[in-house]
Amino acid sequence: MIEPLIEHRLRLAGYETRVLELEGDGVPVIMFHGYADSADTWRHVLAGLARRGHRALAFDLPGFGTADVFTPDAILPQLDAFAAAALRYAGGRSGAPVLAMGNSLGGCVSLRLAERRGSKLAGVVAVAPAGLVMSRLLHLVQRDPLLKSLLALPAPVPGAVLRAAVARLYVQLAFASPRSIDPGVVSAFTYHHRHRAKVASYLDIAHRLIPELRSPFELSRITAPVLLVWGDRDRLVFHQGAERVLSEVPGSRLELLEGVGHCPQVEAPQRLIELLLAFCAERESAAA
């Protein structure tokens, strides 16, 4: 039986957000997206898990998608509180162990969740987690001349023009093979960039996040099993950063996906699903 995907609103840690939720069996999987993305980035993975009847939930992180905005305080602690609330929600009244999965900024959030709530986690799948060895492409996004020009115009900017500018950056930076990406994926991503104020807010978040991501981890605190997944053609967060996690987190391991960029959940969803389900099976077997 294919589980239906339920889209609903929820308040977590004081932030109203959108959740894409699958009922089902197995270790519940909570999914956190990357910077300027949304829960929609997990739709291919969720579709694969639905066919297997596996429980999973994807969230719009605060500040992104349709979630409430950040307060003026530091961003990572706000994401920590949100992730902890998502963990409690997914674990239910019984407090069942949950597996956290995140891409880029969401991978950083997942690892930080393991530092703080490791006893409640069955494991972590960190997909190209930010905060390790990063390129300066985020700075380039902030300085992109076309985006800067559009945001500086005194007249209103049509949403289609903004979305086209964002789409150009998205496919160039996030993927190894831009031409192979489903246009529907690009449309879902840019849907949340159709208003100039929203795009400006994302650039402001980048400005605030960059210094926080220079040293966001205390990896020695992690006791939960960690699986790292990286595309070998990632231009945003380099897979060499995995070496630090592998050296500081006992039992952690790396899966390097050939010919894949920064978002394997979009570019290689079937391979990511296989890795995720195998990891879940390992955790269930260990618990039994």
N, C-alpha and C positions, 0 to 999 in steps of 0.2 A: 504494500500500500504506500502510495506517495503522500507524504505529509503536506498539508496545505501551509503556505507561508502567510502568516498573519502579520499585518502592519498596524501598529497601534502607538499611542502616546503613553508616556510613563514619566514619573518624576523620580529622579535619582540624585541623592546628595544635594537637593535643592534646585536641580536643573531639570526643566521639562525637556524631553527628548523624544525621538522617534525610534522605535524598535522593530526590526524584522525578525519574527520569532517562529521557529519550528517546534512543535511538540514532537515527541518521539522518545526513543530509548537511548541507552548508552550514556557515557559521561557527557554532561552538558558542556557545550563549547560556547564561550563568549568571544565575540570578535570586535576588535577595535581597528578603525581605519587610520590612514595617514593624514598628514597635513593637507588642508584644503579639500579633502575628500569627504565621503559620507558612507553610511551603511550600505549604500547601493553597490559599492565596490565588491561586496561579498555575494552578490546575487548568483553568480555562476557556481560558487562553492556551495551556497545554500541550496541551489537546485540539485546539485549532486548528492548532498546529504539528505534532502527530502526523499529522493528515490531509494535511499537506504534506511529511511525511517529513523534518522539520528537527530537527537535534540540539539538545537543550536540557536543562538541569538546574536544579531548584529545591531550595534547602536550607532546613532549619530553622536559623536563626542561633543561636549560643550564647545561653543564657538563656531561649529561647523554644521553643514547640512541645515536641518530645521531645528536644531537644539538651541537652548538659551545661550546667551553670550557669556563670556568670562567676566568676572569682576576685575578691578584694576590690580589685584594682587598677583603674585607669581603664578604662572600657568601650570607648571607640572604638579604642584601640590593640589590644585583644583582637579586635575585629571586623576590624580591618585585617589582622591575622595570619591570621584565619580566611578572609577573602576572598582573600588571596594564595594560600593553600593550595587553595581551591576553583578558582582560576584555573589553578594547576599541574595539578590533577586533570583539569579539562576539556580543557586543551591537550594532554594525553597526552605520550608520550615525545618526540614531535617538537616539542613546544612551540608548536603551531599557535596563531595569534592567536585570541583569544576575545572575544566581546562581552559586556559586563557590563550587566545591567538590574536596577534596583531601585526600589521604591516607598517613599517616606517615609524612614524610617531606612535602609532598604535603598538608596534613592537616594543618601543621604549616603555610605554605605559604598562605593557604586559610584564616586562622584566622587573619594573619597579613594583608592580603588584606582588610578584614573587618575593621580592625583598621584604615586603611588609605583611603579606597575608599568605605566606608559603604553606602553612599548615592546612589551609582551606583549598589548596590547589592540587589537582591531580597531575598537573604539568603545564608547561608553557611551550607554545610554538611561536617563536619570534621570527617574523619574515622580514628580512632586511631591516633590523631595528635601528632607528636613529639614535644618535648619541655616542657612536663609536668612531669609525673612520669615515667622515663625511666629506663630500666635495663642497665647493663654494657655489654650487648651482642655485641654492636657495637665495644667496645674495644676488645672483644674476636675475632671478625671477623678480626680486624687488626692484631691480634697476632696468628691467626690460623697457626699451624706449617706447614701444607701441602701447603697452599697458599704462605707462606713466603719462603718455600723451592723452589717452582716452580718459584717464581719471582727472586730468588737469583741465579738460575742456569745460568752458562755462555753460555750454548748452547740454541738454540731456543726451545721453548716449543710448541708442537702441540696444535692447538686450541681445539681439542677434549678433551685433557687432562685437559686443563684449565677449559673448560666448565663443565666437570665432577666434578671437585673440587668445583666449584662455585655452581653447582646444589645440591651437598650434603649439603652445608651450607644453601642454600635457602630453601629447603624443611624442614630441621630440625628447622629453626628459624621462618619461616613465617607462618606455618600452624599447626593447631591442629591435623589434620589427614593427614599426608604426603602421605600415600598410596592412598588416594582418589583423589589426584590432577592429572588433565589431563596432560600427558607427553608433550603435545603440549604447555601448559603454561610454563613448565620448559624450554623447548627448546627455546621459544620466549624470556624468561628472559636471558638465558645464551648466546643467540646469540650476545648480546652486550658485552660479556665478553670473546670473543674468542681470543683477542690479549693481550699479556702480558702488553704492554704499557697502554692499556685501564684499565685493572684491577689495575695496579699500580696507575693510576690517580684516580680511585675510592677510593682506600685506602688513598691517599693523601687528597681527599675531606673529607673523614671521620675524618681524623686528624684535619683538619681546622674547620669542622662543630661542633665537640663535644663541644668546649668552647662556641660557639655562641648559642647552643641550651640549655645552662644552664638557661638562663633567656631571652627568645625571645619575650615575650608578654607584651602588655599594654591592658589587656582585658577590662578594664573599658571604653576604647574608642569605643568598639563595640556596635553599635545600631541595626545592622541587625539581623534578626532571625537566631539562630544557632541550628542545630540538630547535636548531637554527636552520632556516631555509633561505637560500640566497640565489639570485640569478647571477651567473658569472659575467653578465654584461650590464650590471647595475651601474649607472652613471651618477647616482645621487648618494648612495651609501655603499662604500666599497666592502666587499666580502672579506678583505684582510682584517676587518674589525672583529671577525669571529674568533680570531686567535686569543683575544683577551678573555672572552667568555669561556672558551674551551679550557683555558689555563686556570681560571678562577672558580668555575662552577663544576664540581665533580660530576662525572657522568654525562655532561652535556655533549652533544654531537652536532655535526654540520652536514646538511644535504645541499650540494651545489648543483643548480639546475643549468644545464648547458644551453646557451643561446637565448637566455631569458633576462629581462631587465628588472626594473625596480618593483614591479607589481605582478608577481607570479599568480596571484588570485585572479587576474584578468588574462594574462598572457599564457599561463599554463595551469588552468584550474584543475584539470583532471589529475595531473601529477601531484598537485598540492593536496587534493582530496585523498589520494592514495596514501600519501605520507601522513596526513592527519589521522585517517582511520587506523592505519597501522600503529601509530603512536598511541591512539586511544585504546586499541586492543592490548597493547603492552601494559598500559596503566591499569586496565581492568583486570588483566591477568595477575599483575603484581599485587593488586588489592585483594584479589581472591586468595 
